[in-house]
């Protein structure tokens, strides 16, 4: 989300998941920045990175096609791609983890 020219990272999640994370002692911001999730159901059109690749904050990672539009999902922070959990052509659900980062 951008507000007055500033990028603000936010995450909407189910209350149950948030409670479990708090009980486990994991801070929400840390967890949110370790994964890239689908914003809506769609189809993975293209994967722009590979495991072990260094990425910069805002760099394109995955292109998801939803409602006949292609949306480039960007890295939430600088880091290294740990795992790609989807393949090109795969259908994804809202909030599904697509990529994890270290």
C-alpha positions as CSV (number, residue, x, y, z in Angstrom):
1,X,0.0,0.0,0.0
2,X,1.3,3.5,-0.8
3,X,0.3,6.4,1.4
4,X,1.4,9.9,0.5
5,X,4.4,8.5,-1.4
6,X,5.5,6.1,1.3
7,X,5.3,2.3,0.9
8,X,3.6,0.6,3.8
9,X,3.7,-3.2,4.0
10,X,0.6,-4.6,5.5
11,X,-1.0,-8.0,5.7
12,X,-4.5,-9.2,6.3
13,X,-4.8,-12.6,7.8
14,X,-7.2,-14.8,9.6
15,X,-7.4,-14.2,13.3
16,X,-6.7,-17.9,14.1
17,X,-3.4,-17.7,12.2
18,X,-2.4,-14.5,13.9
19,X,-3.1,-16.0,17.4
20,X,-1.0,-19.1,16.6
21,X,1.9,-16.9,15.4
22,X,1.7,-14.8,18.6
23,X,1.7,-18.0,20.7
24,X,4.7,-19.2,18.8
25,X,6.5,-16.0,19.5
26,X,6.9,-15.0,15.9
27,X,6.5,-11.3,15.1
28,X,3.9,-10.6,12.4
29,X,6.2,-8.3,10.4
30,X,9.0,-10.9,10.3
31,X,6.6,-13.6,9.1
32,X,5.0,-11.3,6.5
33,X,8.3,-10.4,5.0
34,X,9.5,-14.0,4.8
35,X,6.9,-15.0,2.2
36,X,5.2,-13.8,-0.9
37,X,1.5,-14.7,-1.1
38,X,-1.1,-14.6,-3.8
39,X,-3.3,-11.5,-3.4
40,X,-6.2,-13.3,-5.1
41,X,-7.0,-16.5,-6.9
42,X,-5.3,-16.8,-10.3
43,X,-2.8,-18.7,-12.5
44,X,1.0,-18.4,-12.3
45,X,1.9,-16.9,-15.6
46,X,5.7,-16.6,-15.0
47,X,8.3,-17.1,-12.3
48,X,10.9,-14.3,-12.5
49,X,13.4,-15.7,-9.9
50,X,15.1,-18.9,-8.9
51,X,16.1,-20.4,-5.6
52,X,19.3,-18.9,-4.2
53,X,18.9,-15.7,-6.2
54,X,19.4,-12.4,-4.4
55,X,16.5,-10.0,-4.7
56,X,16.0,-6.4,-3.9
57,X,12.9,-4.9,-2.2
58,X,10.3,-4.2,-4.9
59,X,11.9,-6.5,-7.5
60,X,9.4,-8.6,-9.6
61,X,9.2,-12.2,-8.4
62,X,6.1,-13.9,-9.8
63,X,3.5,-12.9,-12.4
64,X,0.0,-14.0,-11.6
65,X,-2.8,-13.8,-14.1
66,X,-6.2,-13.0,-12.5
67,X,-9.4,-11.8,-14.2
68,X,-7.5,-11.6,-17.5
69,X,-4.9,-9.2,-16.1
70,X,-1.3,-10.0,-15.3
71,X,-0.1,-8.8,-11.9
72,X,3.6,-8.7,-11.1
73,X,4.1,-9.6,-7.4
74,X,7.2,-8.0,-5.9
75,X,9.7,-8.9,-3.2
76,X,8.6,-7.6,0.2
77,X,12.2,-7.0,1.2
78,X,15.8,-7.5,0.2
79,X,17.0,-11.1,0.6
80,X,17.6,-14.5,-0.9
81,X,14.9,-16.7,-2.5
82,X,14.7,-19.8,-0.3
83,X,12.0,-21.8,-2.0
84,X,9.6,-21.4,-4.9
85,X,6.4,-23.3,-4.0
86,X,4.6,-23.0,-7.3
87,X,5.1,-23.8,-11.0
88,X,4.2,-21.8,-14.1
89,X,0.7,-22.7,-15.2
90,X,-0.4,-23.7,-11.7
91,X,-3.6,-22.4,-10.3
92,X,-3.2,-20.6,-6.9
93,X,-5.7,-19.5,-4.2
94,X,-5.8,-16.3,-2.3
95,X,-3.2,-16.1,0.5
96,X,-1.3,-19.2,-0.9
97,X,2.4,-18.9,-0.2
98,X,4.2,-18.7,-3.6
99,X,7.8,-17.9,-2.6
100,X,9.8,-17.9,0.7
101,X,12.8,-15.7,1.5
102,X,15.8,-15.9,3.9
